[in-house]
Amino acid sequence: MWSNCLNKPKFEQEQNVSFLGGTGTIKSRHQEANMWTYTVEMSMGLEPDFGRVGAETTIVLDEREIHEVLTSNYY
C-alpha cells in the first residue's frame, strides 16, 4: 500500500515550536482534510506576584503557521 508522506505530521507532541507571536509546546494534534492542526501551549512569561494556576494561553494553529525551534549545542 502506498503511503503519502504529505499526510505525516511535521511536529511531535511536547516539541518546542515558534510562531508569529511567540513560542510554545505542542500539546496535541489532529488531521482534518489533509491538514494537521496543533494545540500549542504558549511559553509562560515571568510569574506574576499573585501566582499562577496553569498555562496562560493555549492556541490552535495550522501546521503552516508553526516553525521548528532550533536548539544550538554551543557550550
All heavy atoms as a GROMACS GRO file, in nm:
protein
  605
    1MET      N    1   0.084  -0.119   0.000
    1MET     CA    2   0.000   0.000   0.000
    1MET      C    3   0.088   0.124   0.000
    1MET      O    4   0.184   0.134   0.075
    1MET     CB    5  -0.091  -0.003   0.123
    1MET     CG    6  -0.183   0.113   0.132
    1MET     SD    7  -0.295   0.091   0.271
    1MET     CE    8  -0.432   0.179   0.209
    2TRP      N    9   0.056   0.219  -0.085
    2TRP     CA   10   0.134   0.341  -0.100
    2TRP      C   11   0.099   0.439   0.010
    2TRP      O   12  -0.017   0.464   0.041
    2TRP     CB   13   0.108   0.401  -0.237
    2TRP     CG   14   0.193   0.519  -0.266
    2TRP    CD1   15   0.326   0.518  -0.294
    2TRP    CD2   16   0.152   0.655  -0.268
    2TRP    NE1   17   0.371   0.645  -0.316
    2TRP    CE2   18   0.265   0.732  -0.300
    2TRP    CE3   19   0.032   0.720  -0.247
    2TRP    CZ2   20   0.261   0.869  -0.310
    2TRP    CZ3   21   0.029   0.857  -0.258
    2TRP    CH2   22   0.143   0.930  -0.289
    3SER      N   23   0.198   0.500   0.071
    3SER     CA   24   0.178   0.597   0.179
    3SER      C   25   0.224   0.734   0.131
    3SER      O   26   0.333   0.750   0.080
    3SER     CB   27   0.260   0.553   0.301
    3SER     OG   28   0.268   0.656   0.394
    4ASN      N   29   0.141   0.834   0.149
    4ASN     CA   30   0.173   0.970   0.109
    4ASN      C   31   0.243   1.041   0.223
    4ASN      O   32   0.186   1.061   0.329
    4ASN     CB   33   0.045   1.043   0.069
    4ASN     CG   34   0.073   1.180   0.012
    4ASN    OD1   35   0.184   1.231   0.023
    4ASN    ND2   36  -0.028   1.239  -0.048
    5CYS      N   37   0.368   1.084   0.202
    5CYS     CA   38   0.445   1.150   0.308
    5CYS      C   39   0.388   1.286   0.344
    5CYS      O   40   0.418   1.341   0.448
    5CYS     CB   41   0.592   1.162   0.270
    5CYS     SG   42   0.621   1.271   0.132
    6LEU      N   43   0.302   1.343   0.258
    6LEU     CA   44   0.241   1.472   0.290
    6LEU      C   45   0.140   1.461   0.403
    6LEU      O   46   0.104   1.560   0.464
    6LEU     CB   47   0.174   1.530   0.165
    6LEU     CG   48   0.267   1.565   0.050
    6LEU    CD1   49   0.187   1.612  -0.070
    6LEU    CD2   50   0.369   1.668   0.091
    7ASN      N   51   0.094   1.341   0.433
    7ASN     CA   52  -0.005   1.321   0.539
    7ASN      C   53   0.059   1.300   0.676
    7ASN      O   54  -0.012   1.290   0.774
    7ASN     CB   55  -0.096   1.204   0.505
    7ASN     CG   56  -0.188   1.236   0.390
    7ASN    OD1   57  -0.222   1.351   0.367
    7ASN    ND2   58  -0.227   1.136   0.316
    8LYS      N   59   0.191   1.292   0.681
    8LYS     CA   60   0.259   1.273   0.810
    8LYS      C   61   0.271   1.408   0.880
    8LYS      O   62   0.301   1.509   0.817
    8LYS     CB   63   0.397   1.213   0.788
    8LYS     CG   64   0.392   1.072   0.736
    8LYS     CD   65   0.532   1.016   0.718
    8LYS     CE   66   0.524   0.877   0.658
    8LYS     NZ   67   0.658   0.822   0.635
    9PRO      N   68   0.251   1.410   1.012
    9PRO     CA   69   0.264   1.537   1.084
    9PRO      C   70   0.410   1.583   1.087
    9PRO      O   71   0.502   1.501   1.094
    9PRO     CB   72   0.214   1.504   1.224
    9PRO     CG   73   0.234   1.358   1.238
    9PRO     CD   74   0.217   1.299   1.101
   10LYS      N   75   0.429   1.712   1.081
   10LYS     CA   76   0.564   1.769   1.083
   10LYS      C   77   0.617   1.782   1.226
   10LYS      O   78   0.737   1.780   1.248
   10LYS     CB   79   0.560   1.906   1.015
   10LYS     CG   80   0.695   1.972   0.999
   10LYS     CD   81   0.684   2.102   0.922
   10LYS     CE   82   0.818   2.171   0.911
   10LYS     NZ   83   0.807   2.298   0.840
   11PHE      N   84   0.527   1.797   1.323
   11PHE     CA   85   0.567   1.822   1.462
   11PHE      C   86   0.514   1.712   1.554
   11PHE      O   87   0.408   1.655   1.530
   11PHE     CB   88   0.516   1.959   1.509
   11PHE     CG   89   0.562   2.071   1.421
   11PHE    CD1   90   0.477   2.129   1.328
   11PHE    CD2   91   0.692   2.118   1.429
   11PHE    CE1   92   0.519   2.232   1.245
   11PHE    CE2   93   0.736   2.221   1.346
   11PHE     CZ   94   0.649   2.278   1.255
   12GLU      N   95   0.588   1.687   1.662
   12GLU     CA   96   0.553   1.586   1.762
   12GLU      C   97   0.497   1.652   1.888
   12GLU      O   98   0.525   1.769   1.914
   12GLU     CB   99   0.678   1.506   1.800
   12GLU     CG  100   0.742   1.433   1.684
   12GLU     CD  101   0.656   1.322   1.629
   12GLU    OE1  102   0.581   1.259   1.706
   12GLU    OE2  103   0.662   1.298   1.507
   13GLN      N  104   0.422   1.575   1.967
   13GLN     CA  105   0.374   1.626   2.096
   13GLN      C  106   0.494   1.656   2.185
   13GLN      O  107   0.597   1.589   2.178
   13GLN     CB  108   0.283   1.523   2.163
   13GLN     CG  109   0.146   1.523   2.103
   13GLN     CD  110   0.049   1.437   2.180
   13GLN    OE1  111  -0.001   1.342   2.125
   13GLN    NE2  112   0.024   1.471   2.303
   14GLU      N  113   0.482   1.760   2.264
   14GLU     CA  114   0.584   1.810   2.357
   14GLU      C  115   0.703   1.874   2.286
   14GLU      O  116   0.801   1.909   2.351
   14GLU     CB  117   0.631   1.701   2.453
   14GLU     CG  118   0.519   1.644   2.540
   14GLU     CD  119   0.447   1.751   2.623
   14GLU    OE1  120   0.514   1.842   2.677
   14GLU    OE2  121   0.324   1.742   2.634
   15GLN      N  122   0.696   1.894   2.155
   15GLN     CA  123   0.803   1.961   2.081
   15GLN      C  124   0.790   2.112   2.098
   15GLN      O  125   0.680   2.167   2.092
   15GLN     CB  126   0.796   1.924   1.933
   15GLN     CG  127   0.907   1.986   1.851
   15GLN     CD  128   0.903   1.942   1.706
   15GLN    OE1  129   0.825   1.857   1.667
   15GLN    NE2  130   0.987   2.003   1.625
   16ASN      N  131   0.901   2.180   2.121
   16ASN     CA  132   0.902   2.325   2.131
   16ASN      C  133   0.900   2.383   1.990
   16ASN      O  134   0.976   2.338   1.904
   16ASN     CB  135   1.026   2.373   2.206
   16ASN     CG  136   1.021   2.334   2.352
   16ASN    OD1  137   0.915   2.333   2.412
   16ASN    ND2  138   1.134   2.300   2.408
   17VAL      N  139   0.813   2.480   1.970
   17VAL     CA  140   0.797   2.542   1.838
   17VAL      C  141   0.784   2.693   1.853
   17VAL      O  142   0.763   2.745   1.962
   17VAL     CB  143   0.672   2.487   1.766
   17VAL    CG1  144   0.688   2.339   1.735
   17VAL    CG2  145   0.545   2.511   1.846
   18SER      N  146   0.797   2.762   1.739
   18SER     CA  147   0.775   2.907   1.739
   18SER      C  148   0.670   2.938   1.634
   18SER      O  149   0.643   2.859   1.544
   18SER     CB  150   0.905   2.981   1.710
   18SER     OG  151   0.950   2.956   1.579
   19PHE      N  152   0.611   3.056   1.646
   19PHE     CA  153   0.506   3.101   1.556
   19PHE      C  154   0.499   3.252   1.568
   19PHE      O  155   0.560   3.310   1.659
   19PHE     CB  156   0.371   3.036   1.589
   19PHE     CG  157   0.338   3.042   1.736
   19PHE    CD1  158   0.267   3.149   1.787
   19PHE    CD2  159   0.381   2.943   1.821
   19PHE    CE1  160   0.239   3.157   1.922
   19PHE    CE2  161   0.353   2.949   1.957
   19PHE     CZ  162   0.282   3.056   2.008
   20LEU      N  163   0.428   3.315   1.476
   20LEU     CA  164   0.414   3.460   1.483
   20LEU      C  165   0.346   3.494   1.614
   20LEU      O  166   0.235   3.454   1.640
   20LEU     CB  167   0.330   3.510   1.365
   20LEU     CG  168   0.316   3.661   1.353
   20LEU    CD1  169   0.453   3.724   1.333
   20LEU    CD2  170   0.225   3.696   1.238
   21GLY      N  171   0.417   3.560   1.702
   21GLY     CA  172   0.360   3.599   1.831
   21GLY      C  173   0.422   3.529   1.950
   21GLY      O  174   0.391   3.561   2.063
   22GLY      N  175   0.510   3.431   1.928
   22GLY     CA  176   0.571   3.369   2.043
   22GLY      C  177   0.626   3.230   2.020
   22GLY      O  178   0.651   3.188   1.907
   23THR      N  179   0.643   3.160   2.131
   23THR     CA  180   0.691   3.022   2.130
   23THR      C  181   0.599   2.939   2.218
   23THR      O  182   0.523   2.994   2.298
   23THR     CB  183   0.835   3.011   2.183
   23THR    OG1  184   0.837   3.059   2.318
   23THR    CG2  185   0.933   3.089   2.098
   24GLY      N  186   0.608   2.808   2.203
   24GLY     CA  187   0.525   2.722   2.285
   24GLY      C  188   0.560   2.576   2.265
   24GLY      O  189   0.659   2.542   2.201
   25THR      N  190   0.474   2.490   2.321
   25THR     CA  191   0.493   2.346   2.318
   25THR      C  192   0.370   2.281   2.259
   25THR      O  193   0.258   2.312   2.299
   25THR     CB  194   0.518   2.292   2.460
   25THR    OG1  195   0.627   2.363   2.518
   25THR    CG2  196   0.548   2.144   2.460
   26ILE      N  197   0.389   2.188   2.164
   26ILE     CA  198   0.278   2.113   2.104
   26ILE      C  199   0.216   2.024   2.211
   26ILE      O  200   0.286   1.945   2.274
   26ILE     CB  201   0.326   2.026   1.986
   26ILE    CG1  202   0.396   2.108   1.880
   26ILE    CG2  203   0.212   1.942   1.931
   26ILE    CD1  204   0.309   2.194   1.795
   27LYS      N  205   0.087   2.038   2.234
   27LYS     CA  206   0.017   1.956   2.333
   27LYS      C  207  -0.068   1.847   2.269
   27LYS      O  208  -0.085   1.741   2.325
   27LYS     CB  209  -0.071   2.043   2.424
   27LYS     CG  210   0.012   2.131   2.515
   27LYS     CD  211   0.100   2.044   2.603
   27LYS     CE  212   0.194   2.123   2.689
   27LYS     NZ  213   0.284   2.038   2.765
   28SER      N  214  -0.120   1.873   2.150
   28SER     CA  215  -0.195   1.771   2.077
   28SER      C  216  -0.200   1.808   1.930
   28SER      O  217  -0.165   1.921   1.893
   28SER     CB  218  -0.337   1.756   2.133
   28SER     OG  219  -0.412   1.873   2.111
   29ARG      N  220  -0.242   1.713   1.848
   29ARG     CA  221  -0.252   1.738   1.705
   29ARG      C  222  -0.363   1.651   1.647
   29ARG      O  223  -0.394   1.544   1.701
   29ARG     CB  224  -0.120   1.709   1.636
   29ARG     CG  225  -0.079   1.564   1.650
   29ARG     CD  226   0.055   1.538   1.593
   29ARG     NE  227   0.083   1.394   1.606
   29ARG     CZ  228   0.200   1.340   1.597
   29ARG    NH1  229   0.305   1.415   1.576
   29ARG    NH2  230   0.216   1.211   1.608
   30HIS      N  231  -0.423   1.698   1.539
   30HIS     CA  232  -0.521   1.616   1.469
   30HIS      C  233  -0.525   1.658   1.322
   30HIS      O  234  -0.486   1.770   1.287
   30HIS     CB  235  -0.659   1.622   1.534
   30HIS     CG  236  -0.727   1.755   1.523
   30HIS    ND1  237  -0.702   1.858   1.609
   30HIS    CD2  238  -0.816   1.800   1.432
   30HIS    CE1  239  -0.775   1.963   1.573
   30HIS    NE2  240  -0.845   1.931   1.466
   31GLN      N  241  -0.568   1.566   1.239
   31GLN     CA  242  -0.569   1.589   1.096
   31GLN      C  243  -0.711   1.608   1.047
   31GLN      O  244  -0.801   1.532   1.083
   31GLN     CB  245  -0.505   1.470   1.023
   31GLN     CG  246  -0.489   1.491   0.876
   31GLN     CD  247  -0.423   1.372   0.809
   31GLN    OE1  248  -0.430   1.260   0.858
   31GLN    NE2  249  -0.359   1.396   0.696
   32GLU      N  250  -0.732   1.711   0.967
   32GLU     CA  251  -0.860   1.738   0.903
   32GLU      C  252  -0.833   1.777   0.759
   32GLU      O  253  -0.754   1.867   0.734
   32GLU     CB  254  -0.934   1.853   0.973
   32GLU     CG  255  -1.002   1.815   1.100
   32GLU     CD  256  -1.084   1.930   1.155
   32GLU    OE1  257  -1.135   2.012   1.076
   32GLU    OE2  258  -1.096   1.938   1.277
   33ALA      N  259  -0.898   1.712   0.666
   33ALA     CA  260  -0.887   1.745   0.523
   33ALA      C  261  -0.742   1.757   0.478
   33ALA      O  262  -0.702   1.857   0.419
   33ALA     CB  263  -0.964   1.873   0.493
   34ASN      N  264  -0.662   1.657   0.510
   34ASN     CA  265  -0.520   1.652   0.471
   34ASN      C  266  -0.435   1.765   0.527
   34ASN      O  267  -0.332   1.801   0.472
   34ASN     CB  268  -0.505   1.646   0.319
   34ASN     CG  269  -0.555   1.516   0.263
   34ASN    OD1  270  -0.546   1.412   0.329
   34ASN    ND2  271  -0.609   1.520   0.143
   35MET      N  272  -0.479   1.828   0.635
   35MET     CA  273  -0.403   1.933   0.701
   35MET      C  274  -0.394   1.903   0.850
   35MET      O  275  -0.494   1.868   0.912
   35MET     CB  276  -0.469   2.070   0.682
   35MET     CG  277  -0.389   2.183   0.743
   35MET     SD  278  -0.473   2.342   0.736
   35MET     CE  279  -0.494   2.361   0.562
   36TRP      N  280  -0.276   1.916   0.906
   36TRP     CA  281  -0.258   1.895   1.050
   36TRP      C  282  -0.283   2.025   1.126
   36TRP      O  283  -0.236   2.131   1.086
   36TRP     CB  284  -0.117   1.844   1.079
   36TRP     CG  285  -0.101   1.701   1.039
   36TRP    CD1  286  -0.055   1.654   0.920
   36TRP    CD2  287  -0.135   1.587   1.116
   36TRP    NE1  288  -0.058   1.517   0.919
   36TRP    CE2  289  -0.107   1.473   1.039
   36TRP    CE3  290  -0.188   1.570   1.244
   36TRP    CZ2  291  -0.128   1.345   1.085
   36TRP    CZ3  292  -0.209   1.441   1.291
   36TRP    CH2  293  -0.180   1.330   1.212
   37THR      N  294  -0.357   2.013   1.235
   37THR     CA  295  -0.384   2.125   1.324
   37THR      C  296  -0.329   2.089   1.461
   37THR      O  297  -0.345   1.975   1.507
   37THR     CB  298  -0.536   2.152   1.333
   37THR    OG1  299  -0.585   2.177   1.202
   37THR    CG2  300  -0.565   2.272   1.420
   38TYR      N  301  -0.265   2.184   1.526
   38TYR     CA  302  -0.196   2.159   1.653
   38TYR      C  303  -0.250   2.250   1.763
   38TYR      O  304  -0.278   2.367   1.739
   38TYR     CB  305  -0.047   2.188   1.638
   38TYR     CG  306   0.022   2.100   1.537
   38TYR    CD1  307   0.017   2.128   1.401
   38TYR    CD2  308   0.092   1.987   1.578
   38TYR    CE1  309   0.080   2.047   1.308
   38TYR    CE2  310   0.155   1.905   1.486
   38TYR     CZ  311   0.148   1.935   1.351
   38TYR     OH  312   0.210   1.855   1.260
   39THR      N  313  -0.260   2.195   1.883
   39THR     CA  314  -0.289   2.275   2.002
   39THR      C  315  -0.154   2.307   2.066
   39THR      O  316  -0.078   2.216   2.098
   39THR     CB  317  -0.378   2.198   2.101
   39THR    OG1  318  -0.499   2.160   2.034
   39THR    CG2  319  -0.411   2.282   2.222
   40VAL      N  320  -0.125   2.435   2.079
   40VAL     CA  321   0.005   2.480   2.128
   40VAL      C  322  -0.015   2.558   2.257
   40VAL      O  323  -0.094   2.654   2.262
   40VAL     CB  324   0.076   2.569   2.023
   40VAL    CG1  325   0.211   2.617   2.075
   40VAL    CG2  326   0.091   2.495   1.892
   41GLU      N  327   0.056   2.518   2.361
   41GLU     CA  328   0.055   2.591   2.488
   41GLU      C  329   0.169   2.690   2.482
   41GLU      O  330   0.286   2.652   2.469
   41GLU     CB  331   0.074   2.493   2.604
   41GLU     CG  332   0.063   2.556   2.740
   41GLU     CD  333   0.075   2.452   2.849
   41GLU    OE1  334  -0.025   2.384   2.875
   41GLU    OE2  335   0.186   2.440   2.906
   42MET      N  336   0.135   2.818   2.489
   42MET     CA  337   0.237   2.922   2.479
   42MET      C  338   0.330   2.919   2.600
   42MET      O  339   0.288   2.883   2.710
   42MET     CB  340   0.172   3.060   2.467
   42MET     CG  341   0.101   3.080   2.335
   42MET     SD  342   0.032   3.244   2.316
   42MET     CE  343   0.182   3.342   2.299
   43SER      N  344   0.455   2.957   2.577
   43SER     CA  345   0.552   2.966   2.685
   43SER      C  346   0.508   3.073   2.783
   43SER      O  347   0.458   3.178   2.742
   43SER     CB  348   0.690   2.999   2.630
   43SER     OG  349   0.732   2.901   2.540
   44MET      N  350   0.528   3.046   2.910
   44MET     CA  351   0.487   3.141   3.013
   44MET      C  352   0.595   3.245   3.038
   44MET      O  353   0.713   3.213   3.033
   44MET     CB  354   0.456   3.068   3.143
   44MET     CG  355   0.335   2.979   3.132
   44MET     SD  356   0.286   2.912   3.291
   44MET     CE  357   0.343   2.746   3.273
   45GLY      N  358   0.552   3.365   3.064
   45GLY     CA  359   0.644   3.472   3.099
   45GLY      C  360   0.679   3.463   3.246
   45GLY      O  361   0.661   3.360   3.311
   46LEU      N  362   0.728   3.571   3.300
   46LEU     CA  363   0.761   3.575   3.443
   46LEU      C  364   0.635   3.553   3.526
   46LEU      O  365   0.527   3.600   3.489
   46LEU     CB  366   0.824   3.710   3.479
   46LEU     CG  367   0.957   3.740   3.410
   46LEU    CD1  368   1.000   3.883   3.443
   46LEU    CD2  369   1.062   3.641   3.451
   47GLU      N  370   0.650   3.483   3.637
   47GLU     CA  371   0.535   3.456   3.722
   47GLU      C  372   0.489   3.585   3.790
   47GLU      O  373   0.569   3.657   3.849
   47GLU     CB  374   0.570   3.351   3.828
   47GLU     CG  375   0.450   3.311   3.910
   47GLU     CD  376   0.477   3.190   3.995
   47GLU    OE1  377   0.578   3.123   3.977
   47GLU    OE2  378   0.393   3.163   4.084
   48PRO      N  379   0.358   3.614   3.783
   48PRO     CA  380   0.307   3.735   3.848
   48PRO      C  381   0.310   3.721   4.000
   48PRO      O  382   0.320   3.610   4.054
   48PRO     CB  383   0.163   3.745   3.796
   48PRO     CG  384   0.129   3.611   3.743
   48PRO     CD  385   0.256   3.542   3.710
   49ASP      N  386   0.300   3.833   4.070
   49ASP     CA  387   0.304   3.835   4.217
   49ASP      C  388   0.196   3.746   4.279
   49ASP      O  389   0.215   3.690   4.386
   49ASP     CB  390   0.288   3.978   4.270
   49ASP     CG  391   0.406   4.065   4.232
   49ASP    OD1  392   0.516   4.010   4.206
   49ASP    OD2  393   0.389   4.188   4.226
   50PHE      N  394   0.081   3.737   4.213
   50PHE     CA  395  -0.032   3.662   4.269
   50PHE      C  396  -0.027   3.513   4.235
   50PHE      O  397  -0.118   3.438   4.268
   50PHE     CB  398  -0.165   3.722   4.223
   50PHE     CG  399  -0.175   3.743   4.075
   50PHE    CD1  400  -0.211   3.640   3.990
   50PHE    CD2  401  -0.144   3.866   4.020
   50PHE    CE1  402  -0.218   3.660   3.853
   50PHE    CE2  403  -0.152   3.888   3.884
   50PHE     CZ  404  -0.190   3.784   3.800
   51GLY      N  405   0.080   3.467   4.170
   51GLY     CA  406   0.097   3.325   4.139
   51GLY      C  407   0.033   3.287   4.007
   51GLY      O  408  -0.019   3.368   3.934
   52ARG      N  409   0.036   3.158   3.979
   52ARG     CA  410  -0.015   3.107   3.852
   52ARG      C  411  -0.088   2.976   3.878
   52ARG      O  412  -0.043   2.894   3.955
   52ARG     CB  413   0.103   3.086   3.758
   52ARG     CG  414   0.066   3.034   3.624
   52ARG     CD  415   0.187   3.022   3.532
   52ARG     NE  416   0.223   3.152   3.481
   52ARG     CZ  417   0.345   3.204   3.486
   52ARG    NH1  418   0.444   3.137   3.537
   52ARG    NH2  419   0.369   3.324   3.437
   53VAL      N  420  -0.203   2.959   3.813
   53VAL     CA  421  -0.281   2.837   3.828
   53VAL      C  422  -0.242   2.734   3.722
   53VAL      O  423  -0.229   2.616   3.749
   53VAL     CB  424  -0.432   2.868   3.818
   53VAL    CG1  425  -0.513   2.741   3.823
   53VAL    CG2  426  -0.473   2.961   3.930
   54GLY      N  427  -0.222   2.777   3.599
   54GLY     CA  428  -0.189   2.685   3.490
   54GLY      C  429  -0.132   2.761   3.373
   54GLY      O  430  -0.078   2.869   3.389
   55ALA      N  431  -0.147   2.702   3.256
   55ALA     CA  432  -0.096   2.766   3.134
   55ALA      C  433  -0.165   2.900   3.112
   55ALA      O  434  -0.283   2.915   3.142
   55ALA     CB  435  -0.118   2.675   3.014
   56GLU      N  436  -0.092   2.997   3.061
   56GLU     CA  437  -0.151   3.127   3.035
   56GLU      C  438  -0.241   3.124   2.913
   56GLU      O  439  -0.351   3.173   2.914
   56GLU     CB  440  -0.041   3.232   3.017
   56GLU     CG  441   0.034   3.259   3.145
   56GLU     CD  442   0.146   3.359   3.127
   56GLU    OE1  443   0.207   3.363   3.019
   56GLU    OE2  444   0.172   3.432   3.222
   57THR      N  445  -0.193   3.064   2.804
   57THR     CA  446  -0.269   3.064   2.680
   57THR      C  447  -0.242   2.936   2.602
   57THR      O  448  -0.128   2.895   2.587
   57THR     CB  449  -0.231   3.184   2.591
   57THR    OG1  450  -0.248   3.304   2.665
   57THR    CG2  451  -0.315   3.189   2.466
   58THR      N  452  -0.348   2.875   2.552
   58THR     CA  453  -0.337   2.763   2.461
   58THR      C  454  -0.408   2.803   2.332
   58THR      O  455  -0.520   2.853   2.335
   58THR     CB  456  -0.403   2.636   2.521
   58THR    OG1  457  -0.338   2.606   2.645
   58THR    CG2  458  -0.390   2.519   2.427
   59ILE      N  459  -0.340   2.785   2.219
   59ILE     CA  460  -0.395   2.827   2.091
   59ILE      C  461  -0.395   2.710   1.993
   59ILE      O  462  -0.325   2.611   2.013
   59ILE     CB  463  -0.316   2.945   2.032
   59ILE    CG1  464  -0.168   2.910   2.016
   59ILE    CG2  465  -0.332   3.069   2.117
   59ILE    CD1  466  -0.086   3.018   1.949
   60VAL      N  467  -0.475   2.721   1.889
   60VAL     CA  468  -0.482   2.620   1.784
   60VAL      C  469  -0.425   2.681   1.657
   60VAL      O  470  -0.467   2.789   1.615
   60VAL     CB  471  -0.628   2.573   1.761
   60VAL    CG1  472  -0.636   2.474   1.647
   60VAL    CG2  473  -0.685   2.514   1.889
   61LEU      N  474  -0.326   2.613   1.598
   61LEU     CA  475  -0.259   2.663   1.479
   61LEU      C  476  -0.253   2.555   1.371
   61LEU      O  477  -0.239   2.437   1.402
   61LEU     CB  478  -0.116   2.706   1.512
   61LEU     CG  479  -0.098   2.819   1.612
   61LEU    CD1  480   0.048   2.832   1.651
   61LEU    CD2  481  -0.148   2.949   1.553
   62ASP      N  482  -0.259   2.598   1.246
   62ASP     CA  483  -0.235   2.508   1.134
   62ASP      C  484  -0.085   2.485   1.122
   62ASP      O  485  -0.004   2.569   1.162
   62ASP     CB  486  -0.286   2.569   1.003
   62ASP     CG  487  -0.437   2.576   0.998
   62ASP    OD1  488  -0.503   2.496   1.067
   62ASP    OD2  489  -0.489   2.660   0.924
   63GLU      N  490  -0.049   2.373   1.063
   63GLU     CA  491   0.092   2.336   1.051
   63GLU      C  492   0.175   2.443   0.980
   63GLU      O  493   0.288   2.470   1.016
   63GLU     CB  494   0.103   2.204   0.975
   63GLU     CG  495   0.241   2.143   0.978
   63GLU     CD  496   0.242   2.001   0.931
   63GLU    OE1  497   0.229   1.978   0.809
   63GLU    OE2  498   0.253   1.911   1.016
   64ARG      N  499   0.118   2.510   0.881
   64ARG     CA  500   0.193   2.610   0.806
   64ARG      C  501   0.224   2.736   0.888
   64ARG      O  502   0.305   2.818   0.847
   64ARG     CB  503   0.119   2.647   0.678
   64ARG     CG  504  -0.012   2.716   0.701
   64ARG     CD  505  -0.082   2.750   0.570
   64ARG     NE  506  -0.208   2.813   0.595
   64ARG     CZ  507  -0.325   2.750   0.593
   64ARG    NH1  508  -0.331   2.623   0.565
   64ARG    NH2  509  -0.436   2.815   0.619
   65GLU      N  510   0.161   2.751   1.004
   65GLU     CA  511   0.184   2.868   1.090
   65GLU      C  512   0.291   2.843   1.196
   65GLU      O  513   0.324   2.933   1.272
   65GLU     CB  514   0.054   2.906   1.160
   65GLU     CG  515  -0.057   2.942   1.065
   65GLU     CD  516  -0.189   2.964   1.135
   65GLU    OE1  517  -0.238   2.870   1.201
   65GLU    OE2  518  -0.243   3.075   1.123
   66ILE      N  519   0.344   2.719   1.199
   66ILE     CA  520   0.438   2.679   1.305
   66ILE      C  521   0.576   2.656   1.246
   66ILE      O  522   0.590   2.605   1.136
   66ILE     CB  523   0.388   2.550   1.374
   66ILE    CG1  524   0.248   2.571   1.432
   66ILE    CG2  525   0.485   2.507   1.483
   66ILE    CD1  526   0.185   2.444   1.485
   67HIS      N  527   0.678   2.692   1.323
   67HIS     CA  528   0.817   2.672   1.282
   67HIS      C  529   0.890   2.596   1.393
   67HIS      O  530   0.865   2.618   1.511
   67HIS     CB  531   0.887   2.805   1.260
   67HIS     CG  532   0.812   2.893   1.165
   67HIS    ND1  533   0.815   2.875   1.029
   67HIS    CD2  534   0.728   2.997   1.189
   67HIS    CE1  535   0.737   2.965   0.972
   67HIS    NE2  536   0.684   3.040   1.067
   68GLU      N  537   0.980   2.510   1.352
   68GLU     CA  538   1.059   2.432   1.448
   68GLU      C  539   1.155   2.524   1.521
   68GLU      O  540   1.216   2.613   1.461
   68GLU     CB  541   1.136   2.324   1.374
   68GLU     CG  542   1.214   2.232   1.463
   68GLU     CD  543   1.277   2.118   1.385
   68GLU    OE1  544   1.264   2.113   1.262
   68GLU    OE2  545   1.339   2.034   1.450
   69VAL      N  546   1.169   2.504   1.652
   69VAL     CA  547   1.267   2.578   1.730
   69VAL      C  548   1.398   2.501   1.721
   69VAL      O  549   1.404   2.384   1.757
   69VAL     CB  550   1.224   2.593   1.878
   69VAL    CG1  551   1.337   2.651   1.961
   69VAL    CG2  552   1.100   2.679   1.889
   70LEU      N  553   1.499   2.566   1.668
   70LEU     CA  554   1.629   2.501   1.657
   70LEU      C  555   1.709   2.528   1.782
   70LEU      O  556   1.720   2.643   1.826
   70LEU     CB  557   1.704   2.554   1.533
   70LEU     CG  558   1.632   2.533   1.400
   70LEU    CD1  559   1.711   2.599   1.289
   70LEU    CD2  560   1.612   2.386   1.372
   71THR      N  561   1.762   2.423   1.840
   71THR     CA  562   1.844   2.440   1.960
   71THR      C  563   1.990   2.429   1.920
   71THR      O  564   2.027   2.347   1.836
   71THR     CB  565   1.810   2.332   2.065
   71THR    OG1  566   1.829   2.203   2.006
   71THR    CG2  567   1.668   2.346   2.113
   72SER      N  568   2.071   2.511   1.979
   72SER     CA  569   2.215   2.503   1.950
   72SER      C  570   2.285   2.424   2.058
   72SER      O  571   2.244   2.424   2.173
   72SER     CB  572   2.274   2.644   1.939
   72SER     OG  573   2.268   2.708   2.064
   73ASN      N  574   2.390   2.360   2.020
   73ASN     CA  575   2.469   2.280   2.116
   73ASN      C  576   2.603   2.346   2.143
   73ASN      O  577   2.702   2.281   2.166
   73ASN     CB  578   2.493   2.139   2.058
   73ASN     CG  579   2.364   2.059   2.053
   73ASN    OD1  580   2.277   2.076   2.137
   73ASN    ND2  581   2.352   1.972   1.955
   74TYR      N  582   2.604   2.478   2.139
   74TYR     CA  583   2.728   2.551   2.168
   74TYR      C  584   2.744   2.565   2.318
   74TYR      O  585   2.653   2.606   2.388
   74TYR     CB  586   2.725   2.690   2.104
   74TYR     CG  587   2.717   2.682   1.953
   74TYR    CD1  588   2.598   2.714   1.888
   74TYR    CD2  589   2.826   2.643   1.879
   74TYR    CE1  590   2.589   2.707   1.751
   74TYR    CE2  591   2.817   2.636   1.740
   74TYR     CZ  592   2.699   2.668   1.677
   74TYR     OH  593   2.690   2.660   1.541
   75TYR      N  594   2.862   2.533   2.368
   75TYR     CA  595   2.888   2.542   2.513
   75TYR      C  596   3.001   2.636   2.538
   75TYR      O  597   3.094   2.646   2.470
   75TYR     CB  598   2.920   2.405   2.572
   75TYR     CG  599   2.806   2.310   2.560
   75TYR    CD1  600   2.801   2.214   2.461
   75TYR    CD2  601   2.700   2.318   2.649
   75TYR    CE1  602   2.696   2.127   2.451
   75TYR    CE2  603   2.593   2.230   2.640
   75TYR     CZ  604   2.591   2.135   2.540
   75TYR     OH  605   2.486   2.049   2.532
   0.00000   0.00000   0.00000
